[in-house]
């Protein structure tokens, strides 16, 4: 397993996936903001306090007066027990004309050691909370008076319930949206880290150079910014020309389909021509030739004509109007197998081209998929491999490097495309 990950690799992944990243964050935020509409259930609480008092008869003897405290305490405990009973809940609901499910719970407790009972009600209806609490307290008071006629018991509400403010649904949706967006952010960050850490493809050019023991010559950006791409090819041109053994002819070889080989060959050829060198771009991809379209020319003759002896390099090569000093020997599809055709006389054609141009840039099809590149790898002075960012695996790169060397090619280095 190859593992070479830097912080820049992680940031590069998120820059390339920023649209998906934004969509995930927004999606989680929207979903979580809508959840309160379906699942949010709030419980509101209200409290009412009732006081109990026993009237002692004027003609009561001393023993009876001494028992007053015990009698009153017994009444208080009875009130606490009734307050927590289901009967009070049902009676309160009936009196208010509401479903008993609206009242979730009623409980009672003695206020410290005082002859007072505090009722606590729980309900899902904020606007009814105070009314339910006061109504339950009044029913309890009436029941206690009826249950204990002697000595006469008086019960009254000493502290009514306060109105309860309902929770704002908009606030709940806002909180849900913020939490959802944060969750989406964390999930995508974790996903991105896992993707980067478990990716066995070439991401870092410098890291791949160390692992593959092959010189890294630069990145070709995936962006459509022509200025950035042009600067990338200028850096690549400098790296190619300043090697210890500068190559007059260079084969740009693909390590897989859609790895940007035609674009790399065209960009490097243009950059060399801009430096004042006479350059011939040769499209040796006789299966799916693209250089003519990329350079904007429509040649009458092509490489197949030259390989078959129907034309010379000079006759088949056409100047590229948009780029001074640049000519193209275009490729063309045909019935004869390209590998067989290239093996016959490509070396002689290249010798002729090298005698007339300062630089010859050759574009070949995918090395792992076709034998075409191996057929001509030994002909040019150097071979440049292209690896697509995040797609070309290290195993494929090693296979291409090994096959090129076995075919007699002299590897100059590699570039990372779509970076």
C-alpha positions as a printed Julia matrix, in Angstrom:
419×3 Matrix{Float64}:
   0.0    0.0     0.0
   1.32   3.45   -0.96
   0.83   6.22    1.57
   2.17   9.68    0.87
  -0.27  12.33    2.0
   0.39  15.97    2.74
  -1.86  18.75    3.96
  -1.86  20.2     0.44
  -3.28  16.9    -0.89
  -6.17  17.15    1.54
  -6.84  20.79    0.65
  -6.58  19.98   -3.05
  -9.25  17.31   -2.65
 -11.67  19.76   -1.04
 -10.96  22.47   -3.61
 -11.85  20.02   -6.38
 -14.95  18.78   -4.53
 -16.14  22.11   -3.17
 -19.49  21.94   -5.0
 -20.28  18.5    -3.56
 -19.0   19.71   -0.19
 -21.38  22.68   -0.28
 -24.31  20.51   -1.4
 -23.78  18.05    1.47
 -23.62  20.84    4.05
 -26.74  22.54    2.66
 -28.64  19.23    2.38
 -27.93  18.27    5.98
 -28.85  21.78    7.12
 -32.19  21.75    5.27
 -33.14  18.24    6.42
 -32.3   18.94   10.05
 -34.13  22.28    9.98
 -37.3   20.52    8.79
 -37.12  17.74   11.39
 -38.64  19.9    14.2
 -41.8   20.22   12.12
 -42.3   16.46   12.36
 -40.54  15.35   15.52
 -40.28  18.3    17.9
 -42.34  17.78   21.07
 -42.02  20.3    23.88
 -43.14  19.88   27.48
 -44.24  22.94   29.42
 -44.38  23.14   33.21
 -46.54  25.27   35.54
 -46.8   25.44   39.34
 -49.62  26.4    41.7
 -49.35  26.42   45.51
 -52.26  25.79   47.9
 -52.31  26.45   51.65
 -54.15  24.26   54.19
 -55.49  25.37   57.54
 -57.57  23.62   60.26
 -59.89  25.63   62.44
 -59.71  24.6    66.08
 -63.1   24.81   67.93
 -63.19  27.44   70.65
 -64.31  24.9    73.24
 -61.6   22.37   72.32
 -59.69  21.0    75.29
 -55.94  21.25   75.74
 -55.24  17.72   74.47
 -57.07  18.41   71.23
 -55.16  21.63   70.71
 -51.89  19.74   71.19
 -52.89  17.29   68.42
 -53.59  20.13   65.96
 -50.16  19.92   64.33
 -50.49  16.19   63.68
 -54.0   16.61   62.29
 -52.91  19.34   59.89
 -49.86  17.38   58.76
 -52.07  14.39   57.99
 -54.28  16.6    55.82
 -51.21  17.92   53.97
 -49.94  14.4    53.24
 -53.38  13.43   52.0
 -53.35  16.44   49.67
 -49.9   15.45   48.34
 -51.11  11.92   47.62
 -54.26  13.1    45.85
 -52.34  15.66   43.82
 -50.27  12.88   42.26
 -53.24  10.62   41.59
 -54.64   9.9    38.16
 -58.1   10.93   39.38
 -57.04  14.56   39.68
 -55.59  14.5    36.17
 -58.82  13.12   34.7
 -60.99  15.52   36.7
 -58.94  18.49   35.54
 -59.16  17.41   31.9
 -62.93  16.92   32.18
 -63.48  20.31   33.74
 -61.45  22.07   31.07
 -62.98  20.01   28.26
 -59.65  18.81   26.93
 -58.21  15.37   26.23
 -56.38  13.94   29.18
 -53.39  13.22   26.9
 -52.8   16.98   26.81
 -51.89  16.78   30.5
 -48.82  14.62   30.7
 -48.42  14.6    34.47
 -49.54  16.19   37.75
 -47.48  15.87   40.9
 -47.65  17.37   44.37
 -45.1   18.01   47.11
 -45.13  19.67   50.48
 -43.39  23.03   50.58
 -40.63  22.34   53.1
 -42.38  21.87   56.48
 -45.15  24.39   55.83
 -48.82  23.38   55.51
 -48.63  24.03   51.79
 -48.67  21.79   48.69
 -47.12  22.79   45.39
 -48.73  21.27   42.31
 -46.57  20.81   39.23
 -48.2   20.04   35.93
 -46.58  19.04   32.65
 -48.34  19.61   29.33
 -47.63  19.93   25.63
 -49.85  23.05   25.39
 -48.01  26.17   26.55
 -51.08  28.41   26.4
 -53.07  26.09   28.74
 -50.29  25.3    31.21
 -51.16  27.97   33.81
 -54.9   27.33   33.5
 -54.47  23.58   33.91
 -52.32  24.09   37.0
 -54.74  26.52   38.68
 -57.75  24.36   37.78
 -56.12  21.25   39.24
 -55.29  23.2    42.41
 -58.88  24.38   42.76
 -60.25  20.85   42.28
 -57.79  19.54   44.88
 -58.79  22.28   47.31
 -62.5   21.49   46.95
 -61.93  17.74   47.35
 -59.87  18.21   50.49
 -62.52  20.41   52.09
 -65.2   17.78   51.36
 -63.08  14.9    52.66
 -62.25  16.53   55.98
 -65.32  18.34   57.36
 -64.17  18.11   60.99
 -62.26  19.86   62.21
 -63.13  22.26   59.48
 -60.41  22.47   56.84
 -59.86  25.5    54.7
 -57.76  25.27   51.51
 -56.96  28.21   49.26
 -54.6   29.0    46.39
 -51.75  31.08   47.75
 -49.7   31.32   44.55
 -51.18  31.02   41.1
 -49.31  29.68   38.1
 -47.5   32.0    35.76
 -48.14  32.04   32.03
 -45.68  29.92   30.05
 -44.12  31.12   26.81
 -44.18  28.59   24.0
 -41.01  27.62   22.17
 -40.66  29.27   18.78
 -40.79  26.81   15.89
 -38.64  29.15   13.85
 -35.97  29.07   16.54
 -36.09  25.29   16.62
 -35.73  25.13   12.84
 -32.8   27.56   12.95
 -31.01  25.53   15.61
 -31.7   22.33   13.7
 -30.37  23.86   10.5
 -27.16  25.04   12.16
 -26.57  21.66   13.82
 -27.37  19.86   10.55
 -24.93  22.01    8.59
 -22.24  21.36   11.19
 -22.96  17.63   11.0
 -22.78  17.68    7.2
 -19.49  19.59    7.41
 -17.95  17.03    9.77
 -19.21  14.07    7.75
 -17.81  15.39    4.49
 -14.49  16.3     6.12
 -14.2   12.75    7.49
 -15.2   11.36    4.1
 -12.57  13.49    2.39
  -9.82  12.44    4.82
 -10.7    8.78    4.34
 -10.71   9.18    0.56
  -7.31  10.88    0.56
  -5.74   8.44    3.03
  -7.02   5.32    1.26
  -6.39   6.51   -2.27
  -3.65   4.45   -3.93
  -3.46   6.79   -6.91
  -0.9    9.46   -7.71
  -1.84  12.69   -5.94
   1.42  14.29   -4.97
   4.0   14.6    -7.72
   6.88  15.0    -5.29
   5.7   12.08   -3.19
   5.25   9.9    -6.25
   8.74  10.84   -7.44
  10.2    9.47   -4.2
   8.14   6.3    -4.29
   8.66   5.61   -8.01
  12.26   6.85   -8.13
  11.41   8.86  -11.24
  11.83  12.59  -11.82
   8.7   14.71  -11.46
   8.55  17.36  -14.19
   5.42  19.26  -13.19
   1.64  19.47  -12.88
  -0.83  20.22  -15.66
  -3.76  21.99  -13.95
  -7.29  20.76  -14.58
  -8.68  24.27  -14.64
  -9.78  25.85  -17.89
  -7.61  28.9   -17.16
  -5.37  29.05  -20.26
  -2.8   31.29  -18.55
  -2.27  28.79  -15.73
  -1.94  25.93  -18.16
   0.49  27.89  -20.32
   2.65  28.67  -17.28
   2.59  24.99  -16.29
   3.92  24.01  -19.75
   6.6   26.71  -19.53
   7.83  25.18  -16.28
   7.7   21.75  -17.9
   9.66  23.1   -20.88
  12.36  24.41  -18.55
  12.56  21.06  -16.75
  12.86  19.18  -20.06
  15.47  21.49  -21.6
  17.59  21.74  -18.45
  18.04  18.05  -17.89
  21.64  16.84  -17.93
  21.01  15.22  -21.31
  18.52  17.4   -23.16
  16.27  15.39  -25.48
  15.83  16.44  -29.1
  12.92  14.01  -29.46
  10.48  13.22  -26.66
   7.76  10.59  -26.52
   4.79  11.6   -24.36
   3.34   8.29  -23.25
   0.0    7.76  -21.53
  -0.39   5.52  -18.48
  -4.11   5.14  -19.09
  -7.0    6.41  -21.16
  -8.03  10.02  -20.53
  -4.78  10.81  -18.74
  -4.36  14.0   -20.79
  -1.51  12.83  -23.03
  -2.64  14.67  -26.24
  -3.15  17.89  -24.25
   0.25  17.5   -22.61
   2.03  16.82  -25.92
   0.3   19.78  -27.6
   0.98  22.12  -24.66
   4.65  21.19  -24.45
   5.1   21.5   -28.23
   3.51  24.98  -28.21
   5.66  26.06  -25.27
   8.87  24.91  -27.02
   7.83  26.75  -30.18
   7.21  29.91  -28.16
  10.79  29.67  -26.94
  11.97  30.03  -30.55
  12.6   26.38  -31.32
  11.29  24.75  -34.5
   9.01  21.99  -33.29
   7.27  19.06  -34.95
   4.38  17.48  -33.06
   3.86  13.88  -34.19
   0.55  12.2   -33.4
   1.53   8.55  -33.14
  -1.87   7.66  -31.73
  -3.29   5.91  -34.78
  -6.35   4.72  -32.89
  -7.84   7.98  -31.6
  -5.71  10.88  -32.92
  -6.49  14.24  -31.3
  -3.57  16.6   -31.98
  -5.0   17.96  -35.24
  -8.2   18.97  -33.48
  -6.32  20.43  -30.5
  -4.01  22.5   -32.73
  -6.79  23.55  -35.1
  -5.47  22.13  -38.39
  -6.89  19.81  -41.06
  -3.94  18.17  -42.83
  -4.38  16.31  -46.11
  -1.66  13.78  -45.33
  -0.78  12.02  -42.09
   1.62   9.68  -40.35
   0.07   6.59  -41.94
   0.94   8.0   -45.37
   4.53   8.49  -44.28
   4.77   5.02  -42.69
   3.39   3.44  -45.88
   5.87   5.39  -48.02
   3.24   7.47  -49.77
   4.67  10.7   -48.42
   7.73  12.18  -46.73
   7.76  13.91  -43.36
   8.23  17.28  -45.06
   5.28  16.69  -47.39
   2.92  15.45  -44.65
   3.83  17.98  -41.95
   1.69  21.11  -41.89
   2.36  24.38  -40.13
   0.06  25.34  -37.26
  -1.22  28.85  -38.12
  -1.91  29.84  -34.51
   1.64  29.03  -33.34
   4.79  30.16  -35.09
   7.59  27.56  -35.45
   5.17  24.68  -34.78
   4.26  22.0   -37.33
   2.13  18.88  -37.05
   2.44  15.39  -38.47
  -1.09  14.21  -37.79
  -2.29  10.72  -36.99
  -5.14   8.85  -38.63
  -7.13   5.72  -37.9
  -6.95   2.84  -40.35
  -7.35  -0.88  -40.87
  -3.73  -1.97  -40.3
  -2.73  -2.54  -36.68
  -0.93   0.6   -35.44
   1.71  -1.35  -33.48
   2.71  -3.3   -36.61
   2.73  -0.18  -38.73
   4.84   1.84  -36.29
   7.39  -0.94  -35.88
   8.14  -1.0   -39.62
   9.67   2.41  -40.19
   9.02   4.87  -37.35
  12.7    5.06  -36.41
  13.63   6.24  -39.94
  10.81   8.8   -39.91
  12.02  10.14  -36.58
  15.58  10.48  -37.87
  14.29  12.54  -40.78
  12.23  14.73  -38.44
  15.16  15.28  -36.05
  17.31  16.47  -38.94
  14.81  19.18  -39.84
  13.43  20.33  -36.46
  14.96  21.42  -33.17
  12.46  19.38  -31.16
  10.12  16.51  -31.98
   7.25  15.82  -29.56
   5.5   12.49  -30.09
   2.09  11.58  -28.68
   1.39   7.87  -28.07
  -1.75   6.06  -26.87
  -2.22   4.36  -23.51
   0.75   2.11  -22.71
  -1.17  -0.33  -20.45
  -3.94  -0.74  -23.06
  -2.01  -0.99  -26.35
   1.48  -2.11  -27.5
   1.9    0.97  -29.75
   4.01   3.0   -27.32
   6.31   0.05  -26.58
   6.87  -0.36  -30.34
   8.48   3.09  -30.6
   9.75   3.68  -27.04
  13.39   3.06  -28.04
  13.31   5.5   -30.97
  13.15   8.97  -29.3
  15.83  10.34  -27.0
  13.52  10.31  -23.98
  10.09   9.21  -22.77
   7.75  11.3   -20.64
   4.92   9.54  -18.78
   1.58  11.19  -17.95
  -0.36  10.24  -14.81
  -3.85  11.55  -14.1
  -4.29  13.1   -10.68
  -6.19  10.86   -8.27
  -6.82   8.22  -10.97
  -3.58   6.62  -12.11
  -2.5    4.07   -9.51
   1.05   3.43   -8.39
   0.8   -0.13   -9.7
  -0.1    1.13  -13.18
   2.76   3.65  -13.05
   5.24   0.96  -12.03
   3.97  -1.28  -14.82
   4.4    1.5   -17.4
   7.87   2.35  -16.12
   8.95  -1.29  -16.26
   7.45  -1.86  -19.72
   9.07   1.3   -21.12
  12.48   0.31  -19.81
  12.09  -3.23  -21.18
  11.16  -1.74  -24.57
  14.41   0.24  -24.56
  12.94   3.61  -23.69
  14.95   6.21  -21.76
  12.65   7.69  -19.13
  12.93  11.43  -18.67
  10.3   11.7   -15.94
   6.56  12.08  -15.48
   3.93  14.78  -15.2
   0.64  14.8   -13.29
  -2.32  15.92  -15.39
  -5.73  17.22  -14.31
  -4.06  18.36  -11.08
